[in-house]
Amino acid sequence: MKTSIIPLENDQIHTLSAFAEPIWFEHYTPIIGEQQVKYMLDKFQSEKAIKSQLEDGYQYFLVKTDSELAGYFALQFRENESLFISKFYLSGATRGKGIGKLMLKHITKMAKEAGSKTLDLTVNKYNPAYEIYLKLGFTNQGSAKFDIGNGYVMDDYLMSKIVAEE
């Protein structure tokens, strides 16, 4: 199985938005409920939201296995020498096959090339991926609640990993 990681092109935004939807519903509905998932998809993964994030300096990448879309991630380089992993998702069919580790390796290489000292991310406190991030070398730096509007909050752990560890 050949895995490739490619920067998102503008003509792929619709594809990415449509790809994200079933992943989010499968993964987050048991944690936060269907209504909040719908709201968050519109706010963070709609075509309009992705275009806005790209304009704000976020970088999106598609992950393909052979020719099939397997996952995606989004990054934001921050002034405090950190690379923020904003999105990190794999389709259900491709989880557990080492693709996440390849994604993290690629992200770490980008961080080193940019001079970033840490990789940072947030993860919902009840997300099973929390344990995976710990196994990948991230440490819990605390927690925070983010008001995302419409009466919803993101109740997350703040995770960090020193780039030199990879």
HELIX and SHEET records of a PDB file:
HELIX    1   1 ASN A   10  GLN A   12  5                                   3    
HELIX    2   2 ILE A   13  ILE A   32  1                                  20    
HELIX    3   3 GLU A   34  MET A   40  1                                   7    
HELIX    4   4 LEU A   41  GLN A   45  3                                   5    
HELIX    5   5 GLU A   47  GLU A   55  1                                   9    
HELIX    6   6 GLY A   92  THR A   94  5                                   3    
HELIX    7   7 ILE A   99  ALA A  114  1                                  16    
HELIX    8   8 ALA A  129  LYS A  135  1                                   7    
HELIX    9   9 VAL A  163  GLU A  165  5                                   3    
SHEET    1   A 7 THR A   3  PRO A   7  0                                        
SHEET    2   A 7 GLN A  59  THR A  65 -1                                        
SHEET    3   A 7 GLU A  68  ARG A  78 -1                                        
SHEET    4   A 7 SER A  82  LEU A  90 -1                                        
SHEET    5   A 7 THR A 118  ASN A 124  1                                        
SHEET    6   A 7 TYR A 152  ILE A 162 -1                                        
SHEET    7   A 7 THR A 139  GLY A 149 -1                                        
END                                                                             
